[in-house]
Structure formats: C-alpha cells, structure tokens
Amino acid sequence: MYVFGDSLVDVGNNNYLELSLIKADFPYNGIDYPGGRATGRFSNGKNAADFLAEKVGLPSGAPYLGQPNGVFVKGVSFASGGAGIFNTTDETLIKHTIPLAHQLGHFSTVRQRLAKELGSNLQDHLSKSLFPVVIGSNDIINYFKTGSDASQKYSPQQYVTLMVSSFKEFAQGARKFVVTGIALIGCAPKVRYTSPTGECNKDVNYWAKKYNDELTMMLHELKSELKEFQYSYFDTYGVFTEFIQSPATFGFNDTKSACCGLGKLRAKFPCTPLALFCSERSDHLFWDVYHPTEAAARIFIDMLWRGSGNYTFPMTVQELIAI
C-alpha cells in the first residue's frame, strides 16, 4: 500500500523536514497512540492510514523520509502535513512540505528500486497494490485565506477545475486507486473560530463539495479511458455531514470544538504542550483545529471498508482488492 496525501494520513514524514512548521512530533499528539508517544501523526492516536493498513492486513506504512533508501515491498507513506495538489498550496511554506507532485517523484524512485528487487514481478506487484490518496483540503483552505495569491489569479470555479485537472495527471498512473473527497472543512474548529457566530463557512463548504463533484466525474471518465484503472471513491463530505447532523449515532458529544487547543472552541491556539485537552477524546469529532480524533478516523475507515450507505462507489475497498 503506497499512501499519498496530507496531514490526514501523514505518519511522520514532516518530522524529517527541518524547516517545516507543520509538525505533530510533540505532545499532546499521540497521547492515545501505543506507548503514548507523538509520532508525527496529527491525531491523539492512530490516523486513517493506520486503520486502512489494519483492514488490508499490513503494518502501518513507514514514512518515506525516515528510510529514503528503502525498497518498501510492503508499501510506504509519502503523505505530508500541509501538502496540496498544487506545489504552491501554501506560499509561506515552500519546500517545507511535500506537495503531491514531489510525492509522486518519491514514488518513482521507490518504483525503480522495486524493479531491481522484483524484476519481472514488478507489474504484478503494482497491480495488486493499493494507492490511497487523501488530498485537496489544504488547496481549498489556502484559496480562502484573506489575500491569497490563488484567489487573486483565479475565480473559485477556475481554481476547482484546475485542481481536478492536476489531480487527473497524477491519477493516470495508478491501478487500484482509493480516493477520498474533501470533508466539510468549512466546519473545522479553526474555520468556525473565525466566524463571529461560530458557524460553518458556507463558501468553503460549497467549493469543497464542488471540487468533489468534479473529481467524481473525472474519475468516472478516466475509468472509461483507461482499461486498467480501477478505483474506490469515498464521500468524506457526506459522512462528515452525517457526523454533524446525527452525532449521537456515532458516539460524539462535541462536533464543533477541538479536543486539544486553547481559547474559543479550543481553536484560538493550536494543540501544543501548553494547550488543554479533553479527557474523553472518543466523544469528540475533532482532535485539534483541523484533524479528526482517532475515534473519528476509525469510523471513517470502517465505513470506507464496508461501503456503508451511499458513501463508497463504484465499489468498496474490499471489492477493489479482490479484482
């Protein structure tokens, strides 16, 4: 399993980016992780990548930058906190995160090593491997930052369309592709904090949904164009909406505030060793100002795996693996 994406599935790559400010290698991150240690996951415990690996029957993928000379026959994670589809997703953090194109470059290096290791068995190995990708949230969040370069250059519609076309270039090289849409990021604690009423940002949510709609159309078209392309899409936006509308169904008591942080909604200041954190992490949807708790990540992957409701299409991950 070769994982691409952002902080939702980063298992520690940013630990090795010396100049990056986007890190989670300090308390209280990892407070519920085995051993109670901060590993670089933006979570109180395990994240979605860990739970998907468990479902597949593999160990959690190691961060690529932790073993840059590794072969990674069983897989690896290229995901990086703060990463986006575009190289310039956060203009203030150039070279301090690993955007999608650079993650793909790292995979190309790994592929060359796999070719030497596996020889003629390489194509069979890749055809059986999963390629999960969780990305796009940072691109949307960046666009709606006051005075962002992207918002000066593009209309929201142009920007979303460009996101999808850039993603398509990446997707064309995959075999078994697990794609998640962007969640209801306009309801993240940090975004709510900026609102006088504490409500969700409707514009951010609208364009996140718009991106998801265009992404699913592109994937459907790509499937008809490329015979070997197979995928499972997970409607994170729809699931997140259900979490917020029916929290008790999923065991949540709080879907608005961060578990770890300071200030209103615990979102004025981020989760650091100086922050406060809730004692019942499992009843919170959000761990920090943007990221879900371990409990929420586990539910996401359970639903992704079994294909609950209408949130996974055109097939479940189990069905994708069986092909």
Short mmCIF file of the C-alpha atoms (twelve columns), coordinates in Angstrom:
data_MODEL
# 
_entry.id   MODEL 
# 
loop_
_atom_site.group_PDB 
_atom_site.id 
_atom_site.type_symbol 
_atom_site.label_atom_id 
_atom_site.label_alt_id 
_atom_site.label_comp_id 
_atom_site.label_asym_id 
_atom_site.label_seq_id 
_atom_site.Cartn_x 
_atom_site.Cartn_y 
_atom_site.Cartn_z 
_atom_site.pdbx_PDB_model_num 
ATOM 1   C CA . MET A 1   0.000   0.000  0.000   1 
ATOM 2   C CA . TYR A 2   1.518   3.278  -1.174  1 
ATOM 3   C CA . VAL A 3   -0.081  6.267  0.540   1 
ATOM 4   C CA . PHE A 4   -0.184  9.812  -0.840  1 
ATOM 5   C CA . GLY A 5   -1.729  12.847 0.763   1 
ATOM 6   C CA . ASP A 6   -1.691  15.444 3.502   1 
ATOM 7   C CA . SER A 7   -1.761  15.587 7.303   1 
ATOM 8   C CA . LEU A 8   -4.862  13.385 7.496   1 
ATOM 9   C CA . VAL A 9   -2.654  10.407 6.577   1 
ATOM 10  C CA . ASP A 10  0.884   11.668 7.373   1 
ATOM 11  C CA . VAL A 11  2.627   9.094  9.587   1 
ATOM 12  C CA . GLY A 12  5.730   11.164 10.238  1 
ATOM 13  C CA . ASN A 13  7.277   12.472 7.024   1 
ATOM 14  C CA . ASN A 14  7.193   16.055 8.243   1 
ATOM 15  C CA . ASN A 15  9.367   15.068 11.200  1 
ATOM 16  C CA . TYR A 16  12.246  14.985 8.709   1 
ATOM 17  C CA . LEU A 17  11.565  18.415 7.190   1 
ATOM 18  C CA . GLU A 18  13.819  20.548 9.366   1 
ATOM 19  C CA . LEU A 19  12.375  23.912 8.360   1 
ATOM 20  C CA . SER A 20  8.716   22.904 8.393   1 
ATOM 21  C CA . LEU A 21  6.426   24.419 10.989  1 
ATOM 22  C CA . ILE A 22  3.742   21.853 10.233  1 
ATOM 23  C CA . LYS A 23  4.656   19.076 12.640  1 
ATOM 24  C CA . ALA A 24  2.996   16.859 15.204  1 
ATOM 25  C CA . ASP A 25  6.042   15.300 16.864  1 
ATOM 26  C CA . PHE A 26  5.253   16.769 20.287  1 
ATOM 27  C CA . PRO A 27  2.592   16.324 22.997  1 
ATOM 28  C CA . TYR A 28  -0.283  16.103 23.230  1 
ATOM 29  C CA . ASN A 29  -0.322  14.464 19.818  1 
ATOM 30  C CA . GLY A 30  -0.066  10.707 20.187  1 
ATOM 31  C CA . ILE A 31  -1.409  10.653 23.734  1 
ATOM 32  C CA . ASP A 32  -3.509  7.578  22.833  1 
ATOM 33  C CA . TYR A 33  -1.035  6.065  20.380  1 
ATOM 34  C CA . PRO A 34  0.616   2.822  21.575  1 
ATOM 35  C CA . GLY A 35  3.257   3.924  24.071  1 
ATOM 36  C CA . GLY A 36  1.625   7.354  24.385  1 
ATOM 37  C CA . ARG A 37  4.209   8.967  22.117  1 
ATOM 38  C CA . ALA A 38  3.996   11.646 19.440  1 
ATOM 39  C CA . THR A 39  4.977   10.060 16.121  1 
ATOM 40  C CA . GLY A 40  4.236   12.908 13.740  1 
ATOM 41  C CA . ARG A 41  0.604   11.888 13.253  1 
ATOM 42  C CA . PHE A 42  -1.805  14.798 13.566  1 
ATOM 43  C CA . SER A 43  -4.004  12.852 15.949  1 
ATOM 44  C CA . ASN A 44  -4.396  11.783 19.546  1 
ATOM 45  C CA . GLY A 45  -3.665  8.249  18.318  1 
ATOM 46  C CA . LYS A 46  -3.777  6.392  15.028  1 
ATOM 47  C CA . ASN A 47  -4.960  8.032  11.819  1 
ATOM 48  C CA . ALA A 48  -6.881  6.845  8.767   1 
ATOM 49  C CA . ALA A 49  -3.781  5.408  7.077   1 
ATOM 50  C CA . ASP A 50  -3.122  3.187  10.099  1 
ATOM 51  C CA . PHE A 51  -6.663  1.835  10.188  1 
ATOM 52  C CA . LEU A 52  -6.739  1.165  6.445   1 
ATOM 53  C CA . ALA A 53  -3.466  -0.757 6.725   1 
ATOM 54  C CA . GLU A 54  -5.010  -2.851 9.502   1 
ATOM 55  C CA . LYS A 55  -8.008  -3.660 7.308   1 
ATOM 56  C CA . VAL A 56  -5.741  -4.726 4.456   1 
ATOM 57  C CA . GLY A 57  -3.618  -6.818 6.809   1 
ATOM 58  C CA . LEU A 58  -0.438  -4.785 6.508   1 
ATOM 59  C CA . PRO A 59  1.672   -2.916 9.048   1 
ATOM 60  C CA . SER A 60  1.285   0.850  9.040   1 
ATOM 61  C CA . GLY A 61  3.370   2.295  6.240   1 
ATOM 62  C CA . ALA A 62  6.654   3.825  7.310   1 
ATOM 63  C CA . PRO A 63  7.317   7.481  6.428   1 
ATOM 64  C CA . TYR A 64  9.384   7.562  3.253   1 
ATOM 65  C CA . LEU A 65  11.748  10.262 4.513   1 
ATOM 66  C CA . GLY A 66  12.604  8.091  7.510   1 
ATOM 67  C CA . GLN A 67  14.161  5.488  5.196   1 
ATOM 68  C CA . PRO A 68  14.887  7.304  1.915   1 
ATOM 69  C CA . ASN A 69  16.979  4.378  0.664   1 
ATOM 70  C CA . GLY A 70  14.355  1.727  1.440   1 
ATOM 71  C CA . VAL A 71  12.793  -0.644 -1.075  1 
ATOM 72  C CA . PHE A 72  9.313   -0.827 0.575   1 
ATOM 73  C CA . VAL A 73  7.888   -4.004 -0.943  1 
ATOM 74  C CA . LYS A 74  5.013   -3.885 1.573   1 
ATOM 75  C CA . GLY A 75  4.415   -0.195 0.998   1 
ATOM 76  C CA . VAL A 76  5.313   3.213  2.354   1 
ATOM 77  C CA . SER A 77  3.746   6.595  3.054   1 
ATOM 78  C CA . PHE A 78  4.660   9.701  1.078   1 
ATOM 79  C CA . ALA A 79  1.965   11.829 2.760   1 
ATOM 80  C CA . SER A 80  2.976   15.171 4.229   1 
ATOM 81  C CA . GLY A 81  1.170   17.565 6.542   1 
ATOM 82  C CA . GLY A 82  0.288   20.779 4.717   1 
ATOM 83  C CA . ALA A 83  0.596   19.187 1.285   1 
ATOM 84  C CA . GLY A 84  -1.686  20.133 -1.559  1 
ATOM 85  C CA . ILE A 85  -2.389  19.207 -5.135  1 
ATOM 86  C CA . PHE A 86  -0.505  22.341 -6.164  1 
ATOM 87  C CA . ASN A 87  3.153   22.956 -5.375  1 
ATOM 88  C CA . THR A 88  2.259   26.443 -4.176  1 
ATOM 89  C CA . THR A 89  -0.666  25.500 -1.950  1 
ATOM 90  C CA . ASP A 90  0.820   27.422 0.949   1 
ATOM 91  C CA . GLU A 91  3.124   30.127 -0.356  1 
ATOM 92  C CA . THR A 92  4.658   30.635 3.095   1 
ATOM 93  C CA . LEU A 93  5.812   27.022 3.345   1 
ATOM 94  C CA . ILE A 94  7.587   26.466 0.042   1 
ATOM 95  C CA . LYS A 95  9.879   23.443 0.412   1 
ATOM 96  C CA . HIS A 96  8.618   22.939 3.945   1 
ATOM 97  C CA . THR A 97  6.048   20.329 2.938   1 
ATOM 98  C CA . ILE A 98  5.878   17.672 0.229   1 
ATOM 99  C CA . PRO A 99  3.281   18.565 -2.416  1 
ATOM 100 C CA . LEU A 100 1.641   15.844 -4.484  1 
ATOM 101 C CA . ALA A 101 3.993   16.172 -7.451  1 
ATOM 102 C CA . HIS A 102 7.008   15.687 -5.197  1 
ATOM 103 C CA . GLN A 103 5.347   12.707 -3.510  1 
ATOM 104 C CA . LEU A 104 4.923   11.184 -6.954  1 
ATOM 105 C CA . GLY A 105 8.615   11.835 -7.584  1 
ATOM 106 C CA . HIS A 106 9.488   9.901  -4.433  1 
ATOM 107 C CA . PHE A 107 7.289   7.047  -5.616  1 
ATOM 108 C CA . SER A 108 9.130   6.988  -8.949  1 
ATOM 109 C CA . THR A 109 12.360  6.492  -7.013  1 
ATOM 110 C CA . VAL A 110 10.816  3.662  -4.994  1 
ATOM 111 C CA . ARG A 111 9.454   2.104  -8.196  1 
ATOM 112 C CA . GLN A 112 12.957  1.949  -9.661  1 
ATOM 113 C CA . ARG A 113 14.197  0.146  -6.536  1 
ATOM 114 C CA . LEU A 114 11.235  -2.226 -6.662  1 
ATOM 115 C CA . ALA A 115 12.108  -3.015 -10.284 1 
ATOM 116 C CA . LYS A 116 15.600  -4.087 -9.212  1 
ATOM 117 C CA . GLU A 117 14.215  -6.098 -6.302  1 
ATOM 118 C CA . LEU A 118 11.268  -7.776 -8.032  1 
ATOM 119 C CA . GLY A 119 12.390  -7.892 -11.657 1 
ATOM 120 C CA . SER A 120 9.675   -9.308 -13.915 1 
ATOM 121 C CA . ASN A 121 7.274   -9.497 -10.964 1 
ATOM 122 C CA . LEU A 122 7.091   -5.695 -10.637 1 
ATOM 123 C CA . GLN A 123 3.949   -5.164 -12.713 1 
ATOM 124 C CA . ASP A 124 2.120   -7.936 -10.884 1 
ATOM 125 C CA . HIS A 125 3.150   -6.392 -7.561  1 
ATOM 126 C CA . LEU A 126 1.931   -2.931 -8.537  1 
ATOM 127 C CA . SER A 127 -1.327  -4.269 -9.982  1 
ATOM 128 C CA . LYS A 128 -2.122  -5.821 -6.593  1 
ATOM 129 C CA . SER A 129 -1.057  -2.785 -4.556  1 
ATOM 130 C CA . LEU A 130 -3.419  -0.132 -3.217  1 
ATOM 131 C CA . PHE A 131 -2.786  3.557  -3.859  1 
ATOM 132 C CA . PRO A 132 -4.792  5.622  -1.345  1 
ATOM 133 C CA . VAL A 133 -4.687  9.397  -1.781  1 
ATOM 134 C CA . VAL A 134 -6.156  11.934 0.634   1 
ATOM 135 C CA . ILE A 135 -5.536  15.469 -0.571  1 
ATOM 136 C CA . GLY A 136 -7.190  18.734 -1.566  1 
ATOM 137 C CA . SER A 137 -8.250  20.253 1.761   1 
ATOM 138 C CA . ASN A 138 -5.201  22.491 2.020   1 
ATOM 139 C CA . ASP A 139 -5.733  23.779 -1.507  1 
ATOM 140 C CA . ILE A 140 -9.267  24.909 -0.662  1 
ATOM 141 C CA . ILE A 141 -8.311  26.339 2.746   1 
ATOM 142 C CA . ASN A 142 -5.432  28.248 1.172   1 
ATOM 143 C CA . TYR A 143 -7.656  29.708 -1.537  1 
ATOM 144 C CA . PHE A 144 -9.999  31.252 1.013   1 
ATOM 145 C CA . LYS A 145 -7.271  32.810 3.135   1 
ATOM 146 C CA . THR A 146 -7.522  36.592 3.003   1 
ATOM 147 C CA . GLY A 147 -5.482  37.948 0.101   1 
ATOM 148 C CA . SER A 148 -4.256  34.547 -1.057  1 
ATOM 149 C CA . ASP A 149 -2.309  34.500 -4.309  1 
ATOM 150 C CA . ALA A 150 -4.642  31.859 -5.723  1 
ATOM 151 C CA . SER A 151 -7.758  33.943 -5.135  1 
ATOM 152 C CA . GLN A 152 -6.121  36.851 -6.931  1 
ATOM 153 C CA . LYS A 153 -5.412  34.722 -10.008 1 
ATOM 154 C CA . TYR A 154 -8.475  32.502 -10.294 1 
ATOM 155 C CA . SER A 155 -12.193 32.503 -9.675  1 
ATOM 156 C CA . PRO A 156 -13.306 29.710 -7.316  1 
ATOM 157 C CA . GLN A 157 -14.651 27.746 -10.285 1 
ATOM 158 C CA . GLN A 158 -11.411 28.097 -12.260 1 
ATOM 159 C CA . TYR A 159 -9.405  27.032 -9.215  1 
ATOM 160 C CA . VAL A 160 -11.504 23.925 -8.529  1 
ATOM 161 C CA . THR A 161 -11.357 22.883 -12.182 1 
ATOM 162 C CA . LEU A 162 -7.577  23.323 -12.166 1 
ATOM 163 C CA . MET A 163 -7.353  21.192 -9.025  1 
ATOM 164 C CA . VAL A 164 -9.215  18.369 -10.725 1 
ATOM 165 C CA . SER A 165 -7.170  18.550 -13.947 1 
ATOM 166 C CA . SER A 166 -3.932  18.480 -11.935 1 
ATOM 167 C CA . PHE A 167 -5.222  15.527 -9.922  1 
ATOM 168 C CA . LYS A 168 -6.067  13.693 -13.153 1 
ATOM 169 C CA . GLU A 169 -2.427  13.828 -14.265 1 
ATOM 170 C CA . PHE A 170 -1.484  12.134 -11.014 1 
ATOM 171 C CA . ALA A 171 -4.270  9.537  -11.173 1 
ATOM 172 C CA . GLN A 172 -3.438  8.242  -14.639 1 
ATOM 173 C CA . GLY A 173 -0.532  6.192  -13.355 1 
ATOM 174 C CA . ALA A 174 -2.476  4.253  -10.720 1 
ATOM 175 C CA . ARG A 175 -4.018  0.793  -10.886 1 
ATOM 176 C CA . LYS A 176 -6.082  0.332  -7.729  1 
ATOM 177 C CA . PHE A 177 -6.853  3.788  -6.526  1 
ATOM 178 C CA . VAL A 178 -8.560  4.685  -3.209  1 
ATOM 179 C CA . VAL A 179 -9.685  8.309  -3.393  1 
ATOM 180 C CA . THR A 180 -11.340 10.348 -0.666  1 
ATOM 181 C CA . GLY A 181 -13.189 13.571 -1.296  1 
ATOM 182 C CA . ILE A 182 -12.639 16.731 0.722   1 
ATOM 183 C CA . ALA A 183 -14.544 16.788 4.002   1 
ATOM 184 C CA . LEU A 184 -16.784 19.529 5.369   1 
ATOM 185 C CA . ILE A 185 -13.709 21.639 6.095   1 
ATOM 186 C CA . GLY A 186 -15.739 24.805 6.485   1 
ATOM 187 C CA . CYS A 187 -16.892 23.289 9.784   1 
ATOM 188 C CA . ALA A 188 -13.409 22.677 11.207  1 
ATOM 189 C CA . PRO A 189 -12.863 24.393 14.588  1 
ATOM 190 C CA . LYS A 190 -10.296 26.817 13.153  1 
ATOM 191 C CA . VAL A 191 -12.706 27.918 10.442  1 
ATOM 192 C CA . ARG A 192 -15.611 28.202 12.889  1 
ATOM 193 C CA . TYR A 193 -13.383 30.270 15.185  1 
ATOM 194 C CA . THR A 194 -13.046 32.977 12.546  1 
ATOM 195 C CA . SER A 195 -16.829 33.323 12.367  1 
ATOM 196 C CA . PRO A 196 -18.492 35.711 14.891  1 
ATOM 197 C CA . THR A 197 -21.309 33.191 15.332  1 
ATOM 198 C CA . GLY A 198 -19.107 30.081 15.434  1 
ATOM 199 C CA . GLU A 199 -20.965 28.629 12.479  1 
ATOM 200 C CA . CYS A 200 -19.535 26.797 9.466   1 
ATOM 201 C CA . ASN A 201 -18.169 28.740 6.499   1 
ATOM 202 C CA . LYS A 202 -20.688 28.070 3.737   1 
ATOM 203 C CA . ASP A 203 -18.409 29.289 0.925   1 
ATOM 204 C CA . VAL A 204 -15.598 26.932 1.909   1 
ATOM 205 C CA . ASN A 205 -18.027 24.016 2.148   1 
ATOM 206 C CA . TYR A 206 -19.690 24.873 -1.166  1 
ATOM 207 C CA . TRP A 207 -16.428 24.819 -3.088  1 
ATOM 208 C CA . ALA A 208 -15.191 21.705 -1.285  1 
ATOM 209 C CA . LYS A 209 -18.388 19.987 -2.451  1 
ATOM 210 C CA . LYS A 210 -17.977 21.433 -5.937  1 
ATOM 211 C CA . TYR A 211 -14.465 20.002 -6.139  1 
ATOM 212 C CA . ASN A 212 -15.742 16.599 -5.003  1 
ATOM 213 C CA . ASP A 213 -18.445 16.617 -7.669  1 
ATOM 214 C CA . GLU A 214 -15.971 17.423 -10.435 1 
ATOM 215 C CA . LEU A 215 -13.490 14.887 -9.048  1 
ATOM 216 C CA . THR A 216 -16.023 12.052 -9.174  1 
ATOM 217 C CA . MET A 217 -16.960 12.945 -12.764 1 
ATOM 218 C CA . MET A 218 -13.284 12.929 -13.735 1 
ATOM 219 C CA . LEU A 219 -12.706 9.524  -12.117 1 
ATOM 220 C CA . HIS A 220 -15.700 8.084  -13.947 1 
ATOM 221 C CA . GLU A 221 -14.381 9.414  -17.260 1 
ATOM 222 C CA . LEU A 222 -10.873 8.152  -16.536 1 
ATOM 223 C CA . LYS A 223 -12.228 4.662  -15.880 1 
ATOM 224 C CA . SER A 224 -13.734 4.614  -19.378 1 
ATOM 225 C CA . GLU A 225 -10.487 5.887  -20.910 1 
ATOM 226 C CA . LEU A 226 -8.012  3.557  -19.144 1 
ATOM 227 C CA . LYS A 227 -8.808  -0.149 -19.133 1 
ATOM 228 C CA . GLU A 228 -6.571  -0.996 -16.158 1 
ATOM 229 C CA . PHE A 229 -7.728  1.909  -13.974 1 
ATOM 230 C CA . GLN A 230 -9.842  0.794  -11.000 1 
ATOM 231 C CA . TYR A 231 -10.907 2.911  -8.068  1 
ATOM 232 C CA . SER A 232 -12.991 3.248  -4.959  1 
ATOM 233 C CA . TYR A 233 -14.184 6.745  -4.052  1 
ATOM 234 C CA . PHE A 234 -15.177 7.660  -0.512  1 
ATOM 235 C CA . ASP A 235 -17.577 10.542 0.061   1 
ATOM 236 C CA . THR A 236 -15.920 12.057 3.130   1 
ATOM 237 C CA . TYR A 237 -18.082 15.167 2.774   1 
ATOM 238 C CA . GLY A 238 -21.294 13.155 3.078   1 
ATOM 239 C CA . VAL A 239 -20.048 11.166 6.050   1 
ATOM 240 C CA . PHE A 240 -18.857 14.320 7.806   1 
ATOM 241 C CA . THR A 241 -22.272 15.878 7.247   1 
ATOM 242 C CA . GLU A 242 -23.879 12.881 8.906   1 
ATOM 243 C CA . PHE A 243 -21.472 13.132 11.835  1 
ATOM 244 C CA . ILE A 244 -22.512 16.739 12.417  1 
ATOM 245 C CA . GLN A 245 -26.242 16.200 11.894  1 
ATOM 246 C CA . SER A 246 -26.515 12.972 13.939  1 
ATOM 247 C CA . PRO A 247 -23.529 12.996 16.306  1 
ATOM 248 C CA . ALA A 248 -25.005 10.663 18.927  1 
ATOM 249 C CA . THR A 249 -25.371 7.919  16.319  1 
ATOM 250 C CA . PHE A 250 -21.591 7.770  16.119  1 
ATOM 251 C CA . GLY A 251 -20.847 8.356  19.783  1 
ATOM 252 C CA . PHE A 252 -19.936 12.035 19.507  1 
ATOM 253 C CA . ASN A 253 -20.943 14.664 22.053  1 
ATOM 254 C CA . ASP A 254 -18.953 17.508 20.503  1 
ATOM 255 C CA . THR A 255 -18.578 18.114 16.759  1 
ATOM 256 C CA . LYS A 256 -17.658 21.814 16.921  1 
ATOM 257 C CA . SER A 257 -14.667 22.314 19.193  1 
ATOM 258 C CA . ALA A 258 -11.188 20.843 19.149  1 
ATOM 259 C CA . CYS A 259 -10.261 18.406 21.892  1 
ATOM 260 C CA . CYS A 260 -6.765  19.895 22.165  1 
ATOM 261 C CA . GLY A 261 -6.074  23.627 21.971  1 
ATOM 262 C CA . LEU A 262 -6.795  26.916 23.723  1 
ATOM 263 C CA . GLY A 263 -9.424  29.644 23.526  1 
ATOM 264 C CA . LYS A 264 -12.885 29.656 21.995  1 
ATOM 265 C CA . LEU A 265 -13.671 26.212 20.576  1 
ATOM 266 C CA . ARG A 266 -10.095 25.399 21.658  1 
ATOM 267 C CA . ALA A 267 -9.202  26.802 18.256  1 
ATOM 268 C CA . LYS A 268 -7.587  30.150 19.024  1 
ATOM 269 C CA . PHE A 269 -4.264  28.431 19.645  1 
ATOM 270 C CA . PRO A 270 -3.212  25.002 18.334  1 
ATOM 271 C CA . CYS A 271 -2.503  21.763 20.141  1 
ATOM 272 C CA . THR A 272 0.908   22.123 21.826  1 
ATOM 273 C CA . PRO A 273 2.388   21.020 25.150  1 
ATOM 274 C CA . LEU A 274 0.921   24.258 26.591  1 
ATOM 275 C CA . ALA A 275 -2.622  23.514 25.418  1 
ATOM 276 C CA . LEU A 276 -5.554  21.968 27.250  1 
ATOM 277 C CA . PHE A 277 -7.022  18.680 26.077  1 
ATOM 278 C CA . CYS A 278 -10.282 16.864 26.763  1 
ATOM 279 C CA . SER A 279 -10.360 13.747 28.897  1 
ATOM 280 C CA . GLU A 280 -12.869 11.922 26.670  1 
ATOM 281 C CA . ARG A 281 -11.225 12.016 23.270  1 
ATOM 282 C CA . SER A 282 -13.560 9.431  21.735  1 
ATOM 283 C CA . ASP A 283 -16.626 11.660 22.045  1 
ATOM 284 C CA . HIS A 284 -15.007 14.493 20.050  1 
ATOM 285 C CA . LEU A 285 -15.066 14.645 16.260  1 
ATOM 286 C CA . PHE A 286 -12.007 16.907 16.142  1 
ATOM 287 C CA . TRP A 287 -8.704  16.322 17.854  1 
ATOM 288 C CA . ASP A 288 -7.200  19.721 17.024  1 
ATOM 289 C CA . VAL A 289 -8.166  22.737 14.937  1 
ATOM 290 C CA . TYR A 290 -8.383  20.718 11.683  1 
ATOM 291 C CA . HIS A 291 -7.875  16.997 12.250  1 
ATOM 292 C CA . PRO A 292 -10.248 14.239 13.388  1 
ATOM 293 C CA . THR A 293 -9.761  12.197 16.522  1 
ATOM 294 C CA . GLU A 294 -8.609  8.612  16.380  1 
ATOM 295 C CA . ALA A 295 -12.239 7.593  17.044  1 
ATOM 296 C CA . ALA A 296 -13.469 9.537  14.015  1 
ATOM 297 C CA . ALA A 297 -10.696 8.167  11.781  1 
ATOM 298 C CA . ARG A 298 -11.611 4.625  12.788  1 
ATOM 299 C CA . ILE A 299 -15.266 5.199  11.848  1 
ATOM 300 C CA . PHE A 300 -14.234 6.722  8.504   1 
ATOM 301 C CA . ILE A 301 -12.241 3.644  7.575   1 
ATOM 302 C CA . ASP A 302 -14.893 1.222  8.838   1 
ATOM 303 C CA . MET A 303 -17.395 2.933  6.541   1 
ATOM 304 C CA . LEU A 304 -14.911 3.061  3.661   1 
ATOM 305 C CA . TRP A 305 -14.159 -0.634 4.081   1 
ATOM 306 C CA . ARG A 306 -17.687 -1.987 4.279   1 
ATOM 307 C CA . GLY A 307 -19.237 0.560  1.911   1 
ATOM 308 C CA . SER A 308 -21.835 1.937  4.313   1 
ATOM 309 C CA . GLY A 309 -24.765 3.794  2.800   1 
ATOM 310 C CA . ASN A 310 -24.082 5.516  -0.490  1 
ATOM 311 C CA . TYR A 311 -20.700 6.848  0.570   1 
ATOM 312 C CA . THR A 312 -18.428 4.443  -1.318  1 
ATOM 313 C CA . PHE A 313 -18.620 3.929  -5.083  1 
ATOM 314 C CA . PRO A 314 -18.386 2.434  -7.631  1 
ATOM 315 C CA . MET A 315 -17.084 -0.340 -5.361  1 
ATOM 316 C CA . THR A 316 -15.858 -0.870 -1.813  1 
ATOM 317 C CA . VAL A 317 -12.175 -1.193 -0.990  1 
ATOM 318 C CA . GLN A 318 -12.754 -4.885 -0.269  1 
ATOM 319 C CA . GLU A 319 -14.110 -5.325 -3.795  1 
ATOM 320 C CA . LEU A 320 -11.241 -3.283 -5.227  1 
ATOM 321 C CA . ILE A 321 -8.676  -5.530 -3.544  1 
ATOM 322 C CA . ALA A 322 -10.407 -8.644 -4.886  1 
ATOM 323 C CA . ILE A 323 -10.048 -7.572 -8.535  1 
# 
